[in-house]
Amino acid sequence: MTITSYEALRKPPAAEAPLVFTFHGTGGNEFQFTKLVEQIIPDAGIVSPRGDVSEFGALRFFRRKGEGVYDMDDLALRTEKMAGFIAAHKAKHPERLIYGLGYSNGANILAAVLFKHPELFDQAVLMHPLIPWTPVPQAGLKGKPILITAGERDPICPLPLTQELAAYFRQQGADVELSPHSGGHEIRQNELQDLQTFLTR
């Protein structure tokens, strides 16, 4: 895979700033989190791929058969495609820290890449992920800083599954923080504050 495997917004990093990959949610696009990253880390480079799967016109990163029911074969193929895309960008910025930030479907593709290729990221933020399967053990996650945000009443990403995901990462030795709020699938101010603290620590 190459840096052109996806349509993407690309902004080069300045000074010694990190390179941040952002992954939008279903129905979003490559612009969904760029302003947020620019506010938190103004000098950061940004690579924001556009999902290449259309679900009734809504952009996604992999196919699904229903709400919470993934096409696992398609997910496996697209995970490797995304990993190759990320690796190609990482190779162009060998001295930079690499951060990942994904929301909902974007958090799911980011998590899927982390399960298989944890070496691609120095730290990651998974906002409202839904991982309805048990990933295999991954020693490469040891020591990896990971922030997971969630809604306690999220109808799309139930909190127990989010807690199971956090437990999985902890079992692999990752440095996990869980930031829940009392609402649903929406992004709230407290998780944005935790996100800023996490990315600028």
For each residue, the residues with C-beta under 8 A, 3 or more apart:
1: 5 80 81 83 84 85 87 88
2: 5 84 85 88
3: 10 85 88 89 92
4:
5: 1 2 81 84 85 88
6: 49 50 52 82 85
7: 30 49 50 52
8: 30 47 48 49 50
9: 30 31 34 46 47 48
10: 3 45 46 47 48
11: 34 44 45 46 47
12: 45
13: 17 18 19 43 44 45 93 96
14: 17 43 45
15: 43
16:
17: 13 14 41 43 44 45 96
18: 13 41 44 45 96 97 98 99 122
19: 13 44 45 46 47 89 90 93 96 97 98 99
20: 37 41 44 45 46 47 98 99 100 101 199
21: 46 47 48 49 86 89 98 99 100 101 110 121
22: 30 32 33 34 37 46 47 48 101 102 106
23: 48 49 61 100 101 102 103 105 106 107 109 110
24: 28 29 30 32 33 48 50 51 59 102 103 105 106
25: 28 32 103 104 105 106 107 128
26: 51 55 58 59 60 104 105
27: 58 59
28: 24 25 32 51 59 103 106
29: 24 32 50 51 59
30: 7 8 9 22 24 34 48 49 50
31: 9 34 35 48
32: 22 24 25 28 29 48 103
33: 22 24 36 37 48 101 103
34: 9 11 22 30 31 37 38 46 48
35: 31 38 39
36: 33 39 40 192
37: 20 22 33 34 40 41 44 46 101
38: 34 35 41 42 44 46
39: 35 36 42
40: 36 37 44 195 196 199 200
41: 17 18 20 37 38 44 199 200
42: 38 39
43: 13 14 15 17
44: 11 13 17 18 19 20 37 38 40 41 99
45: 10 11 12 13 14 17 18 19 20 93 96
46: 9 10 11 19 20 21 22 34 37 38
47: 8 9 10 11 19 20 21 22 86 89
48: 8 9 10 21 22 23 24 30 31 32 33 34
49: 6 7 8 21 23 30 61 82 85
50: 6 7 8 24 29 30 59
51: 24 26 28 29 59 60 61 105 106
52: 6 7 59 61 78
53: 59 60 61 62 63 74 78
54: 57 58 59 60
55: 26 58 59 60 63 64
56:
57: 54
58: 26 27 54 55
59: 24 26 27 28 29 50 51 52 53 54 55
60: 26 51 53 54 55 63 64 105
61: 23 49 51 52 53 78 82 105 106 108 109
62: 53 70 71 74 75 78 79 105 108 109 112
63: 53 55 60 70 71 74 75
64: 55 60 67 68 69 70 71
65: 69 70 71
66: 69
67: 64 156
68: 64 130 132 156
69: 64 65 66 132
70: 62 63 64 65 74 75 108 132 133
71: 62 63 64 65 74 75
72: 75 76 133
73: 76 77
74: 53 62 63 70 71 77 78
75: 62 63 70 71 72 78 79 112
76: 72 73 79 80
77: 73 74 80 81
78: 52 53 61 62 74 75 81 82 109
79: 62 75 76 82 83 109 112 113 116
80: 1 76 77 83 84 116
81: 1 5 77 78 84 85
82: 6 49 61 78 79 85 86 109 112 113
83: 1 79 80 86 87 113 116 117 120
84: 1 2 5 80 81 87 88
85: 1 2 3 5 6 49 81 82 88 89
86: 21 47 82 83 89 90 98 113 117 120 121
87: 1 83 84 90 91 117 120
88: 1 2 3 5 84 85 91 92
89: 3 19 21 47 85 86 92 93
90: 19 86 87 93 94 96 98 120
91: 87 88 94
92: 3 88 89
93: 13 19 45 89 90 96 98
94: 90 91
95:
96: 13 17 18 19 45 90 93
97: 18 19 122 123
98: 18 19 20 21 86 90 93 120 121 122
99: 18 19 20 21 44 121 122 123 124 125 199
100: 20 21 23 110 113 114 120 121 123 124 125
101: 20 21 22 23 33 37 110 124 125 127 195 199
102: 22 23 24 105 106 107 108 109 110 111 124 125 126 127 129
103: 23 24 25 28 32 33 106 107 127 128 187
104: 25 26 107 108 127 128 129 130 156 157 185
105: 23 24 25 26 51 60 61 62 102 108 109
106: 22 23 24 25 28 51 61 102 103 109 110
107: 23 25 102 103 104 110 111 126 127 128 129 130
108: 61 62 70 102 104 105 111 112 129 130 131
109: 23 61 62 78 79 82 102 105 106 112 113
110: 21 23 100 101 102 106 107 113 114 124 126 129
111: 102 107 108 114 115 126 129 131 165
112: 62 75 79 82 108 109 115 116
113: 79 82 83 86 100 109 110 116 117 120 121
114: 100 110 111 117 118 120 121 124 138 141 144 146
115: 111 112 118 135 136 138
116: 79 80 83 112 113 138
117: 83 86 87 113 114 120 140
118: 114 115 121 138 140 141 144
119: 140
120: 83 86 87 90 98 100 113 114 117
121: 21 86 98 99 100 113 114 118 124 144
122: 18 97 98 99 144 145
123: 97 99 100 144 145 146 147 198 199
124: 99 100 101 102 110 114 121 144 145 146 147
125: 99 100 101 102 146 147 148 149 195 198 199
126: 102 107 110 111 129 146 147 148 149 165
127: 101 102 103 104 107 148 149 187 191 195
128: 25 103 104 107 149 150 151 154 156 157 162 185 187
129: 102 104 107 108 110 111 126 148 157 162 165
130: 68 104 107 108 156 157 158 161
131: 108 111 135 161 164 165
132: 68 69 70 161
133: 70 72
134: 164 168
135: 115 131 138 168
136: 115
137: 171 172
138: 114 115 116 118 135 141 172
139: 142 172 173
140: 117 118 119 144
141: 114 118 138 144 146 169 172 173 174
142: 139 172 173 174
143: 173 174 175
144: 114 118 121 122 123 124 140 141 169 174 175
145: 122 123 124 174 175 177 198
146: 114 123 124 125 126 141 169 174 175 176 177
147: 123 124 125 126 176 177 179 194 195 198
148: 125 126 127 129 162 165 166 169 176 177 178 179
149: 125 126 127 128 178 179 180 181 187 191 194 195
150: 128 154 157 159 162 178 179 180 181
151: 128 154 157 159 180 181 182 183 184 185 186 188
152: 159 180 181 182 183
153: 159 182 183 184
154: 128 150 151 157 158 159 162 183 184 185
155: 158 184 185
156: 67 68 104 128 130 184 185
157: 104 128 129 130 150 151 154 161 162 185
158: 130 154 155 161 162
159: 150 151 152 153 154 162 163 180
160: 163 164
161: 130 131 132 157 158 164 165
162: 128 129 148 150 154 157 158 159 165 166 178 180
163: 159 160 166 167 178
164: 131 134 160 161 167 168
165: 111 126 129 131 148 161 162 168 169
166: 148 162 163 169 170 176 178
167: 163 164 170 171
168: 134 135 164 165 171 172
169: 141 144 146 148 165 166 172 174 176
170: 166 167 173 174 176
171: 137 167 168
172: 137 138 139 141 142 168 169
173: 139 141 142 143 170
174: 141 142 143 144 145 146 169 170
175: 143 144 145 146
176: 146 147 148 166 169 170
177: 145 146 147 148 194 198
178: 148 149 150 162 163 166
179: 147 148 149 150 190 191 194 195
180: 149 150 151 152 159 162
181: 149 150 151 152 188 190 191
182: 151 152 153
183: 151 152 153 154 186 188
184: 151 153 154 155 156
185: 104 128 151 154 155 156 157
186: 151 183
187: 103 127 128 149 191 192
188: 151 181 183 191 192
189: 192 193
190: 179 181 193 194
191: 127 149 179 181 187 188 194 195
192: 36 187 188 189 195 196
193: 189 190 196 197
194: 147 149 177 179 190 191 197 198
195: 40 101 125 127 147 149 179 191 192 198 199
196: 40 192 193 199 200
197: 193 194 200 201
198: 123 125 145 147 177 194 195 201
199: 20 40 41 99 101 123 125 195 196
200: 40 41 196 197
201: 197 198
